[in-house]
């Protein structure tokens, strides 16, 4: 669904802000409608329920992230600059993101939402895996690192991002994600390409 309707745009924008700050579970359709100044009838005209809206927002978030990632990877700049831009992109994407949102997203009890998130993650991971293989062939990442291991580690980082013990180490989810991305990307860059 492309957002052409101002009311739908208001619903999506408001829900995204509320989800980012408070998580998905805690927010109700009533709160979304009240804050976006639309009726519940208007909400249900465009979305079946909160899960349907959440799936739309998450799909949009993942698709925009994939497109930005592809634009960076396909740009004509040195690989180390691509890594820096990917790190910057991740920081921008997660700005204002609450730990509640991360937990609700990756520990969802909703089978429909969980299925959608798993689908998006698999698509992202497949793309990233292929890029790692190509970057390794081009000498941009270390030859002694197995791309399948890198994919495994990305999945583990997503999984541990909801661990309360790890979360307590950081002041914000952005700080944790920044650490993940730095640790991950700079760990795979050959010594001769680091600044």
C-alpha positions as a Markdown table, in Angstrom:
| # | Residue | x | y | z |
|---|---|---|---|---|
| 1 | Unk | 0.0 | 0.0 | 0.0 |
| 2 | Unk | 1.5 | 3.3 | -1.1 |
| 3 | Unk | 0.6 | 6.2 | 1.3 |
| 4 | Unk | -1.4 | 8.7 | -0.8 |
| 5 | Unk | -4.1 | 9.4 | 1.8 |
| 6 | Unk | -3.3 | 12.0 | 4.4 |
| 7 | Unk | -5.2 | 10.1 | 7.1 |
| 8 | Unk | -3.3 | 6.9 | 6.4 |
| 9 | Unk | 0.0 | 8.9 | 6.5 |
| 10 | Unk | -1.1 | 10.3 | 9.9 |
| 11 | Unk | -1.9 | 6.8 | 11.3 |
| 12 | Unk | 1.4 | 5.4 | 10.0 |
| 13 | Unk | 3.6 | 8.3 | 11.2 |
| 14 | Unk | 1.9 | 8.4 | 14.6 |
| 15 | Unk | 2.0 | 4.6 | 15.1 |
| 16 | Unk | 5.7 | 4.5 | 14.1 |
| 17 | Unk | 6.6 | 7.3 | 16.7 |
| 18 | Unk | 4.6 | 5.6 | 19.4 |
| 19 | Unk | 6.0 | 2.2 | 18.6 |
| 20 | Unk | 9.6 | 3.5 | 18.5 |
| 21 | Unk | 9.2 | 5.2 | 21.9 |
| 22 | Unk | 7.0 | 2.8 | 23.8 |
| 23 | Unk | 7.1 | -0.6 | 22.0 |
| 24 | Unk | 4.4 | -2.3 | 20.0 |
| 25 | Unk | 2.5 | -4.2 | 22.8 |
| 26 | Unk | 1.9 | -1.2 | 25.0 |
| 27 | Unk | 0.2 | 0.9 | 22.3 |
| 28 | Unk | -3.4 | 0.5 | 21.5 |
| 29 | Unk | -5.4 | 1.2 | 18.3 |
| 30 | Unk | -7.3 | 3.8 | 20.4 |
| 31 | Unk | -4.1 | 5.6 | 21.3 |
| 32 | Unk | -3.0 | 5.6 | 17.7 |
| 33 | Unk | -6.3 | 7.0 | 16.5 |
| 34 | Unk | -6.4 | 9.6 | 19.2 |
| 35 | Unk | -2.9 | 10.9 | 18.7 |
| 36 | Unk | -3.2 | 10.9 | 14.9 |
| 37 | Unk | -6.6 | 12.6 | 15.1 |
| 38 | Unk | -8.4 | 10.0 | 13.0 |
| 39 | Unk | -11.5 | 7.9 | 13.8 |
| 40 | Unk | -11.3 | 4.1 | 14.5 |
| 41 | Unk | -13.6 | 3.7 | 11.5 |
| 42 | Unk | -10.9 | 5.4 | 9.3 |
| 43 | Unk | -8.2 | 3.2 | 10.9 |
| 44 | Unk | -10.1 | 0.0 | 10.2 |
| 45 | Unk | -10.9 | 1.1 | 6.7 |
| 46 | Unk | -7.2 | 0.9 | 5.9 |
| 47 | Unk | -5.8 | -1.7 | 8.4 |
| 48 | Unk | -7.4 | -4.9 | 9.7 |
| 49 | Unk | -5.8 | -4.5 | 13.1 |
| 50 | Unk | -2.7 | -3.3 | 14.9 |
| 51 | Unk | -0.7 | -6.3 | 13.6 |
| 52 | Unk | -1.6 | -5.3 | 10.1 |
| 53 | Unk | -0.4 | -1.8 | 10.7 |
| 54 | Unk | 2.7 | -3.0 | 12.5 |
| 55 | Unk | 3.6 | -5.3 | 9.5 |
| 56 | Unk | 3.1 | -2.4 | 7.1 |
| 57 | Unk | 5.5 | -0.2 | 9.2 |
| 58 | Unk | 8.1 | -2.9 | 9.6 |
| 59 | Unk | 8.0 | -3.8 | 5.9 |
| 60 | Unk | 8.4 | -0.1 | 5.0 |
| 61 | Unk | 11.3 | 0.1 | 7.5 |
| 62 | Unk | 13.1 | -3.0 | 6.2 |
| 63 | Unk | 12.5 | -2.1 | 2.5 |
| 64 | Unk | 13.9 | 1.5 | 3.1 |
| 65 | Unk | 16.9 | 0.0 | 4.9 |
| 66 | Unk | 17.6 | -2.5 | 2.2 |
| 67 | Unk | 17.4 | 0.2 | -0.5 |
| 68 | Unk | 19.7 | 2.5 | 1.4 |
| 69 | Unk | 22.1 | -0.4 | 2.0 |
| 70 | Unk | 22.0 | -1.3 | -1.7 |
| 71 | Unk | 22.7 | 2.3 | -2.7 |
| 72 | Unk | 25.7 | 2.4 | -0.5 |
| 73 | Unk | 27.1 | -1.0 | -1.6 |
| 74 | Unk | 26.6 | -0.2 | -5.3 |
| 75 | Unk | 28.2 | 3.3 | -4.9 |
| 76 | Unk | 31.6 | 3.9 | -6.5 |
| 77 | Unk | 33.5 | 4.6 | -3.2 |
| 78 | Unk | 36.2 | 2.6 | -1.4 |
| 79 | Unk | 34.8 | -0.4 | 0.6 |
| 80 | Unk | 35.9 | 1.1 | 3.9 |
| 81 | Unk | 33.8 | 4.2 | 3.1 |
| 82 | Unk | 30.9 | 2.0 | 2.4 |
| 83 | Unk | 31.3 | 0.4 | 5.8 |
| 84 | Unk | 31.4 | 3.9 | 7.4 |
| 85 | Unk | 28.2 | 4.9 | 5.6 |
| 86 | Unk | 26.5 | 1.6 | 6.6 |
| 87 | Unk | 27.3 | 2.3 | 10.2 |
| 88 | Unk | 26.0 | 5.9 | 9.9 |
| 89 | Unk | 22.9 | 4.6 | 8.2 |
| 90 | Unk | 22.3 | 2.1 | 11.0 |
| 91 | Unk | 22.6 | 4.9 | 13.6 |
| 92 | Unk | 20.1 | 7.1 | 11.7 |
| 93 | Unk | 17.7 | 4.2 | 11.3 |
| 94 | Unk | 17.7 | 3.4 | 15.0 |
| 95 | Unk | 17.5 | 7.0 | 16.3 |
| 96 | Unk | 14.8 | 7.2 | 18.9 |
| 97 | Unk | 14.3 | 3.5 | 19.0 |
| 98 | Unk | 13.3 | 2.1 | 22.4 |
| 99 | Unk | 14.4 | -1.2 | 23.9 |
| 100 | Unk | 10.7 | -2.0 | 24.2 |
| 101 | Unk | 10.3 | -1.8 | 20.4 |
| 102 | Unk | 13.3 | -4.0 | 19.8 |
| 103 | Unk | 12.0 | -6.6 | 22.4 |
| 104 | Unk | 8.5 | -6.5 | 21.0 |
| 105 | Unk | 9.7 | -6.8 | 17.4 |
| 106 | Unk | 12.1 | -9.7 | 17.9 |
| 107 | Unk | 10.3 | -11.5 | 20.7 |
| 108 | Unk | 6.8 | -11.1 | 19.2 |
| 109 | Unk | 4.1 | -13.5 | 20.4 |
| 110 | Unk | 2.0 | -12.7 | 17.4 |
| 111 | Unk | 2.6 | -15.5 | 14.8 |
| 112 | Unk | 1.6 | -13.3 | 11.9 |
| 113 | Unk | 4.1 | -10.6 | 12.9 |
| 114 | Unk | 6.8 | -13.1 | 13.7 |
| 115 | Unk | 6.4 | -14.7 | 10.3 |
| 116 | Unk | 6.7 | -11.3 | 8.6 |
| 117 | Unk | 9.8 | -10.3 | 10.6 |
| 118 | Unk | 11.4 | -13.7 | 9.9 |
| 119 | Unk | 10.8 | -13.2 | 6.2 |
| 120 | Unk | 12.3 | -9.7 | 6.1 |
| 121 | Unk | 15.3 | -10.9 | 8.1 |
| 122 | Unk | 15.9 | -13.8 | 5.8 |
| 123 | Unk | 15.8 | -11.5 | 2.8 |
| 124 | Unk | 18.2 | -9.1 | 4.4 |
| 125 | Unk | 20.6 | -11.8 | 5.5 |
| 126 | Unk | 20.6 | -13.4 | 2.0 |
| 127 | Unk | 21.5 | -10.0 | 0.4 |
| 128 | Unk | 24.2 | -9.3 | 3.0 |
| 129 | Unk | 25.6 | -12.8 | 2.6 |
| 130 | Unk | 26.0 | -12.4 | -1.1 |
| 131 | Unk | 27.6 | -9.0 | -0.6 |
| 132 | Unk | 30.1 | -10.5 | 1.9 |
| 133 | Unk | 31.0 | -13.2 | -0.7 |
| 134 | Unk | 31.6 | -10.6 | -3.4 |
| 135 | Unk | 33.5 | -8.3 | -1.1 |
| 136 | Unk | 35.7 | -11.2 | 0.0 |
| 137 | Unk | 36.4 | -12.1 | -3.7 |
| 138 | Unk | 37.3 | -8.4 | -4.2 |
| 139 | Unk | 39.7 | -8.5 | -1.2 |
| 140 | Unk | 37.6 | -6.0 | 0.8 |
| 141 | Unk | 37.0 | -8.3 | 3.7 |
| 142 | Unk | 39.4 | -10.8 | 5.3 |
| 143 | Unk | 39.9 | -14.1 | 3.4 |
| 144 | Unk | 40.1 | -16.1 | 6.6 |
| 145 | Unk | 36.5 | -15.3 | 7.6 |
| 146 | Unk | 33.7 | -17.6 | 6.5 |
| 147 | Unk | 30.7 | -15.6 | 5.1 |
| 148 | Unk | 28.4 | -18.3 | 6.6 |
| 149 | Unk | 29.9 | -17.5 | 10.0 |
| 150 | Unk | 29.3 | -13.8 | 9.4 |
| 151 | Unk | 25.6 | -14.5 | 8.7 |
| 152 | Unk | 25.4 | -16.7 | 11.8 |
| 153 | Unk | 26.9 | -13.9 | 13.9 |
| 154 | Unk | 24.4 | -11.3 | 12.5 |
| 155 | Unk | 21.5 | -13.6 | 13.5 |
| 156 | Unk | 23.0 | -14.0 | 16.9 |
| 157 | Unk | 23.5 | -10.2 | 17.3 |
| 158 | Unk | 19.8 | -9.8 | 16.5 |
| 159 | Unk | 18.9 | -12.5 | 19.0 |
| 160 | Unk | 21.1 | -11.1 | 21.9 |
| 161 | Unk | 19.9 | -7.6 | 21.4 |
| 162 | Unk | 16.9 | -8.5 | 23.5 |
| 163 | Unk | 19.0 | -9.9 | 26.4 |
| 164 | Unk | 18.3 | -7.8 | 29.5 |
| 165 | Unk | 21.8 | -8.4 | 30.9 |
| 166 | Unk | 23.3 | -7.0 | 27.7 |
| 167 | Unk | 20.8 | -4.2 | 27.5 |
| 168 | Unk | 21.9 | -3.0 | 31.0 |
| 169 | Unk | 25.4 | -2.4 | 29.7 |
| 170 | Unk | 24.2 | 0.4 | 27.4 |
| 171 | Unk | 22.5 | 3.7 | 28.0 |
| 172 | Unk | 20.4 | 3.3 | 24.9 |
| 173 | Unk | 19.6 | 0.8 | 22.1 |
| 174 | Unk | 21.4 | 3.1 | 19.7 |
| 175 | Unk | 24.6 | 2.8 | 21.7 |
| 176 | Unk | 24.3 | -1.0 | 21.7 |
| 177 | Unk | 23.6 | -1.2 | 18.0 |
| 178 | Unk | 26.5 | 1.2 | 17.3 |
| 179 | Unk | 28.8 | -1.1 | 19.2 |
| 180 | Unk | 27.4 | -4.2 | 17.3 |
| 181 | Unk | 28.0 | -2.6 | 13.9 |
| 182 | Unk | 31.4 | -1.3 | 14.7 |
| 183 | Unk | 32.5 | -4.6 | 16.2 |
| 184 | Unk | 31.1 | -6.5 | 13.3 |
| 185 | Unk | 32.3 | -4.5 | 10.3 |
| 186 | Unk | 35.7 | -3.4 | 11.6 |
| 187 | Unk | 36.4 | -7.0 | 12.6 |
| 188 | Unk | 36.1 | -8.2 | 9.0 |
| 189 | Unk | 38.1 | -5.5 | 7.3 |
| 190 | Unk | 41.7 | -6.4 | 6.4 |
| 191 | Unk | 44.3 | -4.6 | 8.4 |
| 192 | Unk | 45.7 | -2.9 | 5.4 |
| 193 | Unk | 42.3 | -1.2 | 4.7 |
| 194 | Unk | 41.6 | 0.2 | 8.2 |
| 195 | Unk | 42.3 | 3.9 | 8.9 |
